[in-house]
Amino acid sequence: MSQQQVTVLAVGGTGESRPSDHRPRVTGLLASVTSALDDRFVGQWVGYPASYGPVALGGLSYRHSADIGVRRLSRAIDATTGPIALIGYSQGATVVREVLGLIHDGTIDGTRIVAAGLVSDPQQPAGAVSDCSGRGVAGVGPALPESIPVKWIGLKSDMICNASDDSLIRDIADLTRWMSFRTPRIWLRELWKLLRSNSFQNATRTRLRPSQWVHDVRRLRTAATEIAGYLPKSMRWHRFEWANPGGGRHIAYAREPYEGDLTGCQVLARWLTEQEDLRERTLSPALQQRRVA
């Protein structure tokens, strides 16, 4: 074992946490990552609202929720001694991305951050995952520090991290980023700014002309496929139930093979282990010999 364990700070996705969440144990989808790590690592949960307006408990807008997550993750980094790895899932990946951006800007000291793993990152860059031809539905994320290795885990059928370039779901993401009935004035103000500046991700791809209408038919079909992949595999309303065989893609990372026989969470755990192996060899050849002995 290394002289000091790597603390894995885990930030969950929408609905996996709550405003008053002070649990230390990693929960939700990312528990499948930390449970696959060896005893050189110790997992620690970072609670935050994990809200998306009225969609999740708490009612805060996605933007306000993520901002609180950034503050809590920053405090967790400050309160932790020794090496740290950051992992985030979905909205939690946004939180980790924001913190990595602050490290890049020099606002946060990131010298103890040894690795970062992002599962279904809404700001996943094009080409970050070989099977993904699109990119994250929320658009371009902050710049990342070159000193910290980052691993993305994403499915081509998960529109959160792999929406098509001109996906109509991008417009929905833009319109709902500040959505909250708790702070309607802020939502309306930000919505007005977006509409007035026409700063939608798809602003350059949308025209009010007949040729656009033909193009939009394809976009609507693509959006329907993307939404179907996000929804559960089966849905029930009173006595009625619908099968959705292509659904559940956003939560498949702990359940389905991703690379060989390994799930996406297991692949991320393997990568974190490899990063720690490399770090130990770099820091101390003698330490590596003690591990073998």
C-alpha positions as CSV (number, residue, x, y, z in Angstrom):
1,M,0.0,0.0,0.0
2,S,1.2,3.5,-0.6
3,Q,2.1,5.7,2.3
4,Q,-1.1,7.7,2.0
5,Q,-4.4,6.7,0.5
6,V,-5.9,8.6,-2.4
7,T,-9.2,10.2,-1.4
8,V,-11.7,9.8,-4.2
9,L,-14.1,12.8,-4.0
10,A,-17.3,11.7,-5.8
11,V,-20.1,14.0,-7.0
12,G,-23.3,12.3,-8.1
13,G,-25.8,13.2,-10.8
14,T,-29.2,14.9,-10.7
15,G,-31.5,13.4,-8.1
16,E,-28.7,11.4,-6.4
17,S,-28.0,14.0,-3.6
18,R,-29.9,16.7,-1.8
19,P,-29.2,20.1,-0.3
20,S,-28.6,18.8,3.3
21,D,-26.7,15.7,2.1
22,H,-23.8,15.1,4.5
23,R,-23.3,11.4,4.0
24,P,-19.6,10.4,3.9
25,R,-20.2,7.1,1.9
26,V,-20.3,7.2,-1.8
27,T,-23.7,6.4,-3.2
28,G,-25.6,6.3,-6.5
29,L,-23.9,5.2,-9.7
30,L,-20.4,6.3,-8.7
31,A,-20.5,3.7,-5.8
32,S,-19.8,1.2,-8.6
33,V,-16.5,3.0,-9.3
34,T,-15.3,3.3,-5.7
35,S,-16.3,-0.3,-4.8
36,A,-14.1,-1.6,-7.6
37,L,-11.0,0.2,-6.3
38,D,-8.3,-1.4,-4.1
39,D,-7.3,-0.3,-0.6
40,R,-5.0,2.4,-1.8
41,F,-8.2,4.5,-2.3
42,V,-10.9,5.7,0.0
43,G,-14.1,7.1,-1.3
44,Q,-15.8,10.2,0.0
45,W,-19.2,11.5,-1.1
46,V,-19.7,15.2,-1.8
47,G,-23.3,16.2,-1.2
48,Y,-25.0,19.1,-3.0
49,P,-28.6,19.9,-4.2
50,A,-28.2,17.8,-7.4
51,S,-31.3,19.6,-8.7
52,Y,-32.7,20.6,-12.1
53,G,-35.5,23.0,-11.3
54,P,-38.8,21.3,-10.6
55,V,-37.5,18.0,-12.0
56,A,-35.6,17.0,-8.9
57,L,-36.0,17.4,-5.1
58,G,-35.1,20.9,-3.9
59,G,-36.3,22.9,-6.9
60,L,-33.1,24.9,-7.5
61,S,-32.1,25.6,-11.0
62,Y,-29.4,23.4,-12.6
63,R,-27.0,26.4,-12.6
64,H,-27.6,27.2,-9.0
65,S,-27.3,23.6,-8.0
66,A,-24.0,23.1,-9.9
67,D,-22.6,26.3,-8.3
68,I,-23.3,25.0,-4.8
69,G,-21.7,21.7,-5.9
70,V,-18.6,23.6,-6.9
71,R,-18.3,25.4,-3.5
72,R,-18.8,22.1,-1.6
73,L,-16.3,20.2,-3.7
74,S,-13.8,23.0,-3.3
75,R,-14.3,22.9,0.5
76,A,-13.8,19.1,0.4
77,I,-10.5,19.5,-1.4
78,D,-9.3,22.0,1.2
79,A,-10.4,19.7,4.0
80,T,-8.6,16.7,2.6
81,T,-5.0,15.8,3.2
82,G,-2.9,13.8,0.7
83,P,-3.5,12.9,-2.9
84,I,-7.0,13.4,-4.4
85,A,-8.9,12.0,-7.3
86,L,-12.2,13.6,-8.5
87,I,-15.0,11.7,-10.1
88,G,-18.4,13.0,-11.3
89,Y,-21.5,11.6,-13.0
90,S,-23.8,13.7,-15.2
91,Q,-24.5,17.0,-13.3
92,G,-21.7,15.9,-10.9
93,A,-19.3,15.9,-13.9
94,T,-20.3,19.5,-14.6
95,V,-19.3,20.3,-11.0
96,V,-15.9,18.6,-11.4
97,R,-15.4,20.3,-14.7
98,E,-16.0,23.7,-13.1
99,V,-13.5,22.9,-10.4
100,L,-10.9,21.8,-12.9
101,G,-11.5,25.0,-14.7
102,L,-10.8,27.0,-11.5
103,I,-7.6,25.0,-11.1
104,H,-6.6,25.9,-14.7
105,D,-7.2,29.5,-13.9
106,G,-5.2,29.4,-10.7
107,T,-8.2,30.1,-8.5
108,I,-7.9,26.7,-6.8
109,D,-4.7,24.9,-5.9
110,G,-4.8,21.6,-7.8
111,T,-1.3,20.3,-6.9
112,R,-2.8,17.4,-4.9
113,I,-5.3,16.4,-7.6
114,V,-3.8,13.3,-9.3
115,A,-6.7,12.3,-11.7
116,A,-10.2,13.1,-12.7
117,G,-12.9,10.8,-14.1
118,L,-16.1,12.0,-15.8
119,V,-19.1,9.7,-16.5
120,S,-21.6,11.1,-19.0
121,D,-20.2,14.6,-18.9
122,P,-22.8,17.1,-20.3
123,Q,-19.8,19.1,-21.5
124,Q,-17.9,16.1,-23.0
125,P,-15.6,17.4,-25.8
126,A,-15.8,16.0,-29.3
127,G,-13.4,13.0,-29.6
128,A,-13.0,12.4,-25.9
129,V,-14.6,9.0,-26.3
130,S,-13.9,7.0,-29.4
131,D,-17.4,5.7,-30.0
132,C,-19.0,9.1,-29.6
133,S,-19.4,11.2,-32.7
134,G,-21.2,14.1,-31.0
135,R,-20.4,16.0,-27.8
136,G,-22.0,17.0,-24.5
137,V,-25.5,18.5,-24.6
138,A,-24.6,21.5,-22.5
139,G,-21.9,22.7,-24.9
140,V,-18.3,23.6,-24.4
141,G,-16.9,23.3,-20.8
142,P,-14.1,25.2,-19.1
143,A,-10.5,24.7,-20.0
144,L,-8.7,21.9,-18.2
145,P,-5.3,21.9,-16.5
146,E,-2.7,20.0,-18.5
147,S,-1.2,18.6,-15.3
148,I,-4.2,16.5,-14.4
149,P,-5.1,13.4,-16.4
150,V,-8.8,13.2,-17.3
151,K,-10.8,10.1,-18.4
152,W,-14.2,10.4,-20.0
153,I,-16.7,7.5,-19.9
154,G,-19.6,7.9,-22.3
155,L,-22.0,5.9,-24.5
156,K,-22.8,6.9,-28.1
157,S,-26.5,6.3,-27.3
158,D,-26.5,8.7,-24.3
159,M,-27.4,12.1,-25.5
160,I,-26.3,13.8,-22.3
161,C,-22.7,13.3,-23.3
162,N,-23.1,12.6,-27.0
163,A,-25.9,14.8,-28.5
164,S,-25.6,15.4,-32.2
165,D,-24.1,18.7,-33.2
166,D,-27.3,20.4,-34.2
167,S,-29.5,18.5,-31.7
168,L,-32.7,20.3,-30.7
169,I,-32.1,19.0,-27.2
170,R,-29.3,21.6,-27.0
171,D,-31.9,24.3,-27.2
172,I,-33.9,22.7,-24.4
173,A,-30.7,22.6,-22.3
174,D,-30.0,26.2,-23.0
175,L,-33.6,27.2,-22.1
176,T,-33.8,25.3,-18.9
177,R,-30.3,25.9,-17.4
178,W,-31.8,28.5,-15.0
179,M,-35.3,26.9,-14.8
180,S,-36.7,27.1,-11.3
181,F,-40.1,28.0,-9.8
182,R,-38.2,29.0,-6.6
183,T,-36.4,31.8,-8.4
184,P,-38.6,32.7,-11.3
185,R,-37.3,36.2,-11.7
186,I,-33.7,34.9,-12.3
187,W,-35.0,32.3,-14.7
188,L,-37.0,34.9,-16.7
189,R,-34.0,37.3,-16.7
190,E,-31.6,34.7,-17.9
191,L,-34.1,33.5,-20.5
192,W,-34.5,37.0,-21.8
193,K,-30.7,37.4,-22.1
194,L,-30.5,34.2,-24.0
195,L,-33.3,35.1,-26.4
196,R,-32.1,38.7,-26.9
197,S,-28.5,37.7,-27.6
198,N,-29.6,34.6,-29.6
199,S,-26.7,32.8,-27.9
200,F,-28.2,29.3,-28.3
201,Q,-25.7,26.6,-29.1
202,N,-27.7,26.1,-32.4
203,A,-28.0,29.8,-33.2
204,T,-25.8,29.5,-36.4
205,R,-27.7,26.4,-37.5
206,T,-31.2,27.7,-37.4
207,R,-32.8,29.8,-40.2
208,L,-36.4,31.0,-40.8
209,R,-36.6,29.7,-44.4
210,P,-38.2,26.6,-46.1
211,S,-34.9,24.8,-46.6
212,Q,-34.5,24.9,-42.8
213,W,-37.9,23.2,-42.4
214,V,-36.7,20.1,-44.3
215,H,-33.6,20.0,-42.1
216,D,-35.7,20.4,-39.0
217,V,-37.7,17.2,-39.8
218,R,-34.5,15.2,-39.5
219,R,-33.6,17.1,-36.3
220,L,-37.0,16.2,-34.8
221,R,-36.4,12.6,-35.6
222,T,-33.0,12.7,-34.1
223,A,-34.3,14.4,-31.0
224,A,-37.0,11.8,-30.5
225,T,-34.4,9.1,-30.7
226,E,-32.1,10.9,-28.2
227,I,-35.0,11.4,-25.8
228,A,-36.1,7.8,-26.0
229,G,-32.6,6.7,-25.1
230,Y,-32.6,8.9,-22.0
231,L,-36.1,7.7,-20.8
232,P,-36.4,4.5,-18.8
233,K,-36.8,1.1,-20.6
234,S,-40.4,0.9,-19.4
235,M,-42.8,3.6,-18.3
236,R,-46.0,3.3,-16.4
237,W,-49.0,5.7,-15.9
238,H,-51.8,4.3,-13.8
239,R,-52.8,1.0,-15.6
240,F,-50.9,1.8,-18.8
241,E,-47.3,0.7,-19.4
242,W,-45.0,1.4,-22.4
243,A,-41.9,-0.6,-23.4
244,N,-38.9,1.5,-24.4
245,P,-36.3,-1.1,-25.3
246,G,-33.7,1.5,-26.3
247,G,-34.0,3.5,-23.1
248,G,-32.0,3.7,-19.9
249,R,-28.8,4.7,-21.7
250,H,-27.9,7.4,-19.2
251,I,-27.9,5.0,-16.2
252,A,-26.3,2.0,-18.1
253,Y,-22.7,2.7,-16.9
254,A,-23.0,0.5,-13.8
255,R,-25.1,-2.2,-15.4
256,E,-24.0,-3.0,-18.9
257,P,-20.8,-4.0,-20.6
258,Y,-18.9,-1.0,-21.8
259,E,-15.4,-2.4,-22.7
260,G,-15.2,-6.1,-23.0
261,D,-16.9,-7.6,-19.9
262,L,-16.4,-4.4,-17.8
263,T,-19.0,-1.8,-17.1
264,G,-18.2,1.9,-17.7
265,C,-17.8,2.3,-13.9
266,Q,-15.4,-0.6,-13.8
267,V,-13.4,0.8,-16.7
268,L,-13.0,4.1,-14.8
269,A,-11.9,2.2,-11.7
270,R,-9.3,0.4,-13.7
271,W,-8.0,3.6,-15.2
272,L,-7.8,5.2,-11.7
273,T,-5.8,2.2,-10.5
274,E,-3.5,2.5,-13.5
275,Q,-3.0,6.2,-12.7
276,E,-2.0,5.4,-9.1
277,D,0.3,2.6,-10.3
278,L,2.1,5.2,-12.5
279,R,2.2,7.8,-9.7
280,E,3.7,5.4,-7.3
281,R,6.4,4.3,-9.8
282,T,7.2,7.9,-10.5
283,L,7.3,9.0,-6.8
284,S,9.3,6.1,-5.4
285,P,10.7,2.9,-7.0
286,A,11.3,1.6,-3.5
287,L,7.6,2.0,-2.7
288,Q,6.7,-0.1,-5.7
289,Q,9.1,-2.8,-4.5
290,R,7.5,-2.8,-1.1
291,R,4.1,-3.4,-2.7
292,V,5.4,-6.4,-4.7
293,A,7.1,-7.8,-1.5
